[in-house]
């Protein structure tokens, strides 16, 4: 056998422990709140589960009923962490897309469970620079017409937070993340920084951080996270939050990370280790390509992402991805089969071997069906395996031959 069983922590905190290390209420603590693979996010007192429930399909590929079922199941296996965004659902090109629809679904769930809200860690994200943004327009009721530009200035950040609080039907957001920067950076599949794309009018990081500090002081948010950031950006955020006296509130970064995109290993791992910023990896299955369901001879569901939205995440879509990307995905599927694992289990187990996730972060896991969700959460329930050195060696051999193929187009 090429893999071995791992230790697993399903921790029930006593009331005293929870008061000292987490944000859970004493009511939840006295009931014995179970958090699977509990860890402190970025060294903070925000205790989160090893897996985080992703929500970006809720409102397009998934109904409110689907979402409630997913949350109930995730909570039943010890997941206390839910990630969303004011932008969600995706893709934005879907006919039924509406900014904030996912937050509204979560808000209805929060309303339903009442005081049990205190058992959950809710994370959301504020959209960055985007001209004529329907996302920014949706911060008001009715939406602003014509749509304003999406920016990260003081007023926009505070409007975004208030809109998310309204949709989520809660009095605070535990982790508020900046979805992407206001300044120009290559994001969402772009990999090359282009000097000529820089904008002189970019909102200063310190102004954005100052707005978030005000929201912390008002009790509307508890912690700050980044997303789709660069080493330069992280260092600038550290500098700004230190100056503002809220350095301890900057706890996480949400960037792309998977077997097909390991840039974090060399680009950001060092800086995040030094500053104790945990990674919340998104698209760990490369949009589903690493699940194996799109391999030749397979028959994916008509509701599968790359069947329904062929051009979405084109770098990973079987119809548009490079030959290198498809080859690497097939090689990882082969390694999984030889190890007696599914391709999904291999991808998720690999993320568990990364210290920048296992020590201070959490793995974002999403699904469009309950069967997918159960498989995606299975590596975090203590019944499956972690990876042996020979499996890791096989993974690294493929990686060295085909390094981050979807990022080299």
N, C-alpha and C positions, 0 to 999 in steps of 0.2 A: 504494500500500500504506500502511495506517494504522499500521503498527508496524515496528520495526527490530530487527535482530539485536543481541544484547548480548554483552558480554564474559563469559566463564564461567571459573571457576577450578576445575579438578580437580587438587588439590594432592597431590603425594606428598612427605611430609616425610622428611628425612634423620633418622637416629637422633639426632644432636645437637640438631636443631631440636625434635624431639618431646620430648626430655628437658627442654628449656627452656620450652616453651610449652603442653604438653598433659599429660594424665594417662595417655597410652598407654604401655604397657610397652616396654622396649627391644627385646623380642622382636618385638612388632608393628611397631616402628619399623624394625628392620633388614629386615623383610619388605617394607617400602614400603607402608605403609597409605595408601590413597587415601580422601580425604574430600572429597565434592563440595561446592563453595562454602564451604570451611572458614572459620569465624570463631570468635573467642573469645566465649563466652557471657557477656554482661554485663561484658566487660573482664577476665574471669578467665583462668586458664590451662586452662580446660575448652574444648577445641576441638571444635566440633560442626559437622555438615553443615547446609547451607541448608535442607534438608527434614528433618523429624523424623517417624518412623513412629508413627502413632497406633494404639492397640490396643483401644479400648473395645468393639468387637464380638466380640472373641475369647472364645469360651465361650458365646455365645448365637447370633449369626448366623454365626459362623465356628468351625470345628473346630480342634483342635491341628494337624492336617495342613495346613489352610489357612494358619494362622499361620506355621508353619515355612516354607512356600512364600513367603509375603509377606516374611518377614525375609530369606530367602536372596536374593530378587530385589532388595530394597532395598539390601542390602549390595553386591550386584553392580554397582549404579549409584552407589555412593559414599555411601550413607546410613549413618552410624554412630550415630545418635541414636534411642532408642526411649523413648516415653512411656507410662506406665501409671498405675494407681492401685489402692489396696486395695479401693476400691468396685467396680471393673470386674469383669464386663462390665455393659453397660446394654442395654435398660432394666431397672430393678430389678423391674418388674412382669412380666417374662418368666417363664414357669413354670420354666424351667431355670436361672434366675439363682441364683448362689451367690457371695457376697463372696469376693474373692481368686482367683477361678477364672482370670482373665486372667494374674495374676502367676504362678500355677502353670504355665500354658502356657509363659510366657517362661522360667521356671525350668528346665523340661525342655529347652528349646533351649539355655540356658546350660550345662546339664550335658552336652549332646551335643557342644558345640563346645570344651569344655575351656579351654585357655589362650587361645583366641581371644576369650574374654570381654573381655580387655584392649583389644580393638579397638573395643568398644562403649561408648557413654555411656548408662547406664540411669537414667531418671528415674521416680520414683513419687510418689504423693500420699497424704497422711494426711487422712482425712475430718474435717470440722469438726463443729460442734454438730448433733446429731441425736438426739432422744429415742428411747428403746427401739431402739437401733441394732443391726441384724443385722450391720452392718459392724464395729462395735466388738466384738460378740460373737465374731466369727470370728478375733479376735486370739489366742484360746486354742484348744487342742486337748484335748478337744472344745470346741465353741463354748459360751460362757457362757450359762446359762439361769437366769432370764430375761435377755433382752438388756439390757445397761447403756445408759445415755445416752452418746452420743458426745460427747466433750469434747476440749479441747486443753490439758489440764493436764499437768504433768511426767510423771506415771505413764502416762497414756494415750498421749502422744506416743512414749515409749520402748517401750511395748508394741506400738504400731502399727509402729514401725520394725523391731523384732525379728521380728514376724510377716511383714512384707514380705521381710526378708532370708531367712527360712526358706522362704517360697514361691518366691522368686526363685533360691534355691540359689546365692547369691553372698555374698561377705564384706563388700561395701560397696555402697551406692547412691550414684551419682555426683551426683544432684540430687534432694533430697527437698523436695517442695513441700507447702504447706498448701492442701488442696483448696478449702476455703472457710473463712471466719473462725469463731471461737467466738462472737463478738459478733453481734448482729443486723445484717445488711445485706440489701438486696434483691438476690437472685441468681437465676440460672437462669430468666430471662424476666421477673422482677419488675424494675420500674424506678423506683418511687416509694418514697423513704425515709419510713417512718411512725414518728413519735416514740413512739407508744404500744406499738410492738413491741420497744422496747429492753428488754434484760434486765439487771438489776442484778448478777446473779451471773456475768456473763461472765468467762472466764479472761483475765487480763491478757496482752497480747502479750509482755511481758517474760518471763513464766513460760514461754510456749511457746518463745520464742527461746532461753532459758536451757537448756531441755531439748535443743534442737537443737545448741547449743554443746557440751553434754556428749557428744552422739552424734558430733560432729565430732572431739572430743578422743579418743574411743574408736576412731576410724577406721571407724565404721559408715556415716557419710555424708560427703560431701565438700563439697557446696554446698547452699544454701537457695534455694528459689523460693516465690513466692506464687501464688495463683490465685483468681479471682473476687474481687479486692480493689478497693478504692476509693482515691482520692487520700489521704484521711485515713489509711486503713490503711497505705498505703505509707510515708507520712511517719512514722507511729508505729513501723513496723518498722525504718526507718532509724535513728530515735532509739534504739530498744531495742538493735539490733545494734551501734551505735556504743558505747553504754554497756557492753556485754558484750565489746567488743574483737573482734567478728567481722563488722564492716561489710563487709569485702571478700568475705565468703562469701555475701552476699545478691545474687544475680545475675540473677534472672528473675521474670517474672510471666506467668501463663497466664490470659488473659481472652478472652471472646468477641470476635471481630473478623471482619467480612466486609463485602461490599458492602451488605448489609442491616443491618449493625450497626457503625457507625463511631464509636461513642461514645468510643473510646480516643483518637481524633484530638484531641478537645478536653478530655476528662476526665483522661487519664493520661499523654499523650505528653510534656508538659512536665516533670512530676515525674520520670518514668522517664529522660528525657534527662539531666536534671541529676544524677541518681544513678546513671547508667549501668546501668540495669536493662533487660534485653532482653525483648521480648514474644515469647511462644510462643502465637500465636493459635489458639483452638480453634473448631471449626465454621466454617471459612472458606467452606464451601459451604452454610452454613445448613441443615445436616442433609441436604443433597442437593438442596434446592430450587433452588439456583443452578447445578446441573449441567444443567438444562434437561430432565431426563428426566421431569419431572412436568407439562410443558406440555401444553396441550390437543392431542389427537391423538396423543400419545405413549403407549406401552404399557410402563410400568415393570415390572420383574421382580416376581413374587409375593414374593420375598425382600427387595425394597427396603424401606427403613426405614419410609416413610410408608404403604406398602401393608400391611406386616406389623404395624406398631404405629401405627395412625392417630392416636392421641391423644398420642403421644410427641413432645416439642418442639412443642407445639400451635401456637406462634406462627409456625412455619415449615411445618407440615403443610398440604398443599393443601386438605385437608378442613376445616380450622379457621382458617387464616391469614386476616388481613384482606384486603380488596380492594386496599388500598394495597400490601401486601406482595407479593401476586401480580402486581400491575401493575408494580411496580419490578423484580421478578425477570424478567418478560417483557421489559422494556425493556433490561435488561442482556444478555439473550440476543440481542436485536436488535442491540445494539452489537457483540457478539462476532461475529455472523454477518457484519456489514458490514466487520469487520476481518479476516475470513478465519480466525477462531479458533472453537473450541468455547466454550460458556459456561463450562465448567470451566477451560479455559486462561485465559480472561479474568479470572476470579476469582482464580486463583493468581498470574497475572502482576501483577495489581493489588497483591496483598500484597507482591510483590517491590519495588514502588516505595516502600514505607513504610520510612523510615530506622530507625524504632524496631524494625523486624524485620530489615532487611538489614544493619544495622551490628552489632547485638549480640544478635539473636534467631534464631529458626528457625521455619519454617512447619510446623505439625502436619498431616500428611496421612494419612488413613485410607481404608480401602476394604473392601468385602465380597467383591469378586471380583478376580481378577488383572488382568482388562482394566481395571477401574476404577483399580487401583493403578498400572498402567503409564501411564494417561492422567494421573493425578494427580501422578505424579512427573516427567512429561515436561517441564514447564517448568523443571526443575532439572537437566536433563541436557546443557544447552548447545546443543541442536539447535533449540530454539524461540525465541520472541522476547520482548522486553520491550515496554512500551507507549509509543507515540508521544504527543506532547502533545495531538493532536486526539482520540485515544481517551480520554485522561484527562479532557479537557474535556467530552466526551460523558458520561462517567461522572459527573462532578461536576454536570452539568446535571440529570441524573436525581436525584442525591442532594439537590440543593437543592430540587427540587420535591417530593421524597418522602423526607424525611430520616429515616433509621433507622425505617422504618415498623413493623417488628416489635417495636419498643421503645416504641411509643406507644399500646398497646392499653389 
